[in-house]
Amino acid sequence: MLITLLSFMYYLVQPIKTPKVLYIPKGSINQIISQLQDKNYDVCKLDAFLLRFIGSPQSGWINMGSTLNTKADFLYKLTRAKAALRNVTLIPGETTYIFLEQLATNLGLNREKLQEEFNRQSPIEEGAFVPNTYKIPIGISEKELMNLLLHTSIKQMKEMSFKIFGTYNEKKWFRYVTIASIIQKESANNKEMPIVSSVIYNRLKKGMKLQMDGTLNYGKYSHVKVTAKRITKDKSIYNTYLHSGLPTIPVCNVSKEAIMAAIFPAKTNYLYFMKSKNGTHDFTCNYSTHLRNIKRATK
């Protein structure tokens, strides 16, 4: 009995390495231990046995306090500790550049590491996040945060694609996201989105350049006013005054409404639109009317 007791004590003081903030899925003790094993954490059936005396693990984000704990502390924290959560909102139309700045500031994370992890984990340079209010555990690492946000977002995109098309084709999907990102930047409201979408498709069909200011609100220029000088000087893939067709990647992160508008545009003959004094857009089929709309709006 003494040898058994000493063996247990020795086992409980052994170190175990985990992230500072650890996610525990819902399930039985055995299921949780099994899933932790699958993630290469140093746990075994003995831990499941000990937990039956200590208590059931909590589901959700657990604050381990440190990346290195004794096995006793680790098992205790699984049943008692909870990570504090902070809400971070990504608004539709915001760029990843600005969102990473926001995450770094609000969560006290390293901006460069966030960018590195995004570049490593994301399937595309822009448009990979689904705008939403995310509950982020305080203390999460840059790597784990990017994994959480991207996994959640891509899962939602796949679900939406399967619901509409019955399949998910990454290249095809992100082409729609690219169109949706222009719609998001250009539309005054959700009601306008299918109409703006129709203008994009109509211009593409006729071989016309899109010539839309919103495409130049990419990256760090998300909230910068587009000027005539910027239009002539910007040589990026996003300058639809300079380049024909769509940009090769999205301009920003987009809402469900913008994606639906990209997939299901309104049926119109519109080729032009201009923001009116009341904040919405005037749409027209011919250039002469468009010029009158411009003159009226700029008086």
N, C-alpha and C positions, 0 to 999 in steps of 0.2 A: 504493500500500500504506500509506503514511504517513497519507494522508487517511482511508482506511478504518479504520486503527488509532485515529486520533484521534476518529473518529466513534463507534466502539465505546466508547472511554473516556468520551466526552461522554455517551453514552446511559446508561452504567452509573452515573454520578453524579447522574442525574436523580432527583428525589424521587418516591416513591410513597406514597400515603396508604391505610392499611388499619386495621382494628381492631387493638388490641394483641394480641389472641388471635384467630387465624384458623383456620377449619375447612377442611381439605383432604379432599375425598372421594377414594375409591379410583378409579384409572383410569390411563390412559396419560398421558404428558406433554401431548400435544395435547388430550386430554379435560379434564385439569385446567385448562389455560390457557383452554380454551373456557368452562368453568364459571365461572372467575374473571371472564372477560369478561361473562358473563351477569349477574354480580352487580355490574357496573359498576366493577370494579377496572381500573386502567390497565395492562393487559398486552396483548401481541400475539404474533404468530407468531415474532418475533425472540426473545422470551423463551423460547419452546419450543425454538428452535434453540440458545440459550445453555445451557439446562438439560441438553442432551445432552452437553455438555462438563463441566458442574459436577457433575451427578448427578441422580438421579431424586427428585422431591418425595416426602416422607413423607405418608402419609395420617393423618387424625386432627387433633387440635388442635395448632397451631403457635404458640409464643410469639414474637411479632415483637419484643418488648422495648419497642417504641414504636409510636405510631400513624403516625410518619413515618420512612421509611427510604430510603436510596438504592436504586436498582434493583439494584445489585450485592449489597448487604446483604440485600435482599428475596429474591433468587434463592438466595443462599447459605443463608439461614435456612430456606427451603422444604425444603432437602435435609438440614439438620443439626439444627435446633432442634426441641424437643418441649416442649409445655406440661406443667407439673406438674399432676396431677389430685388432687382432694380428694373423698372420698365424703360425700355429704349424703343423709340418709335422711328421706323423708316417710312417716310411719306412717299406716296406715288410720285414719280418724276424725279426723285433725288438720285444723284449719281453715287457710285460706289466710293469714289474719292472722298466726297463729303461725308458719307455714312461712316467710313472708317475713321475719319477725323472725330466724328461724334462719339463713336464707340471708345476711342482712345481717351477722350476728355471725360466722358461720363463714368467710365469704368476704371480709369487709372491704368490703362494698358499702353504698351509700346506701339506707336503708330507704324513704325517700320516693320516690326514683327507681324503686325496685323496684315500689312500689305504683302509681306513675304508668304504668309500662310494662305492668304487669299489667292495669290498667284499660283501657289503649289496645288491647292485643293479645288479651285473653281474650274468648271469645264469651259468657261468663256471669260474674257477680260471685263465685260460689263453686262449688267442685266441678269445676273444669276440669283439675286435676292428677290423674295416676294415681300412687297411692302406690308408691314404689319406692326403691331406693338408686341415686342418680344420681352419675356420675363427672363432676365439674364442673372445667373447667380454671381454674386460679388466674390471675387477671388479666382474666377475661372481664368485659365491661361489663354493666350492668343490662339494657340493651336486648337484647343478644345472649343473655343468660341466660334472660330471659323467652321469647324466641323459641325457644330450644332446648327448654325444659321444656314449653311449651305445644304446640309442634309435635310433640314426642315423645308427649305425653299424648293429644292429639286424634287422632293417627294410630292409637294403640292402641285408643282408644274406637271409632273408625270400623271398624277391623278386627274388633273384637268384635261390633259391631252387624251388620256384613255376614255374619259367621259365623252369627249367631242368626236375623236377620230377612231377610238377603239384600239389605238396603238400609241407608241411614243417614239418619234424619230428626232433625235437631238438637233440635227442640222436643220430640219424643217421647222421644228419648234422655235428655235432661236431666230429664224428668219421672221417668223410672226412676232417674236418679241422685239426685233429690230423695228418693224413697222409700228408696233404698239408704242415703242419708246418715242417715236416721232409724233404719233397721235397724242401721247401723254403730254409732251412738251408744247404742242400747238393748240390743243383744245381748251376752250374757256370753261367747259363743264362736261360731265359724262354724256349729256344729251347730244352734244356736238360730235362726240367721238366717231360714230359711224359715218358721219358726213365728211369729216376731215379724212377719214380712212378712204372714202370714195375718191377724194381729190388726189390722194397719193397714188392709188391704183390707176386712175384716169390719166395722170401725167406720165406714169411709168409706161402705160400702154401706148401712149402717143410718142414715146421717146423724148419727152421733155425733162429737163432737169427739175428736181423737186424745188430747189431754191427756197428752202424753209429755214428761218432764223433759228428755230428750236434745236436743229441738229448741231448748232454751234454752242449750245449750252451743255457741253460734255465735260466730264472730269471736274477739274477745279473751277471751270467757267460756268458751273451750274446756275449761278445766280447773277452772272455778269451780263449787262446789257449788250446786245449785239449791235455793233456800229458798222457803218459803211467801210471804215478802215479795216475793221476786223474781218469783214467779208472778203476783202481783197488780199489781205495779208495771211490769213489762216490757210495753211497747206495740208491740214490734217485730213484723214479719211472722212471726217464728219462734215466737211464743207460741201453741202449740196448745191451751192452756187458754182463751185469749181468742178465737182465730179458729177458724172451722170449716175443714175440708179440709186440704190440704197447704200448707206454705209455698210461696211462688212460686218460690223458688230453693233449691238444696241447703243443708244445714247445714254440710257438711264435704266433704273429699275421701274417696273411697270405694274399697274393694277390689273385686276381681273377684267374690269370693264374695258380697259385699253386693249387687252389681248382679244377679248370677244369682238371688239370693233375691227381689229386687224383681220380676224378670221371671217367675220361677217360684215363687210362694209355695206353702207347704204347704196342703193342703186340710183345714181345721179349722173348728170353730165358736167358737173362742176369741175373747173380747172383752177380756180383762183379763190382766195378768201382774204379778207382784211378785217382786222379788229376794229369794231365800231366804238363810238364814245361810251356806250353803255357796257363795254367789256366783253360782249359776245362778238361773233364774227358774221360778216356779210359774205355770202357765197355767190359766185357768179360763173357763167359758162364762157363769157367772152372778155377779152382784155380791155376793151373800151369801157365797159361797165366797171371793171375792176379799178381802172384809173380814176373814175368818178368816185368810187368808194374810198379810194385813198385820199383824194382831194377833200372829200366831205369829212373824213375822220381826222385829218391833220389841220383843219381850219382852226 
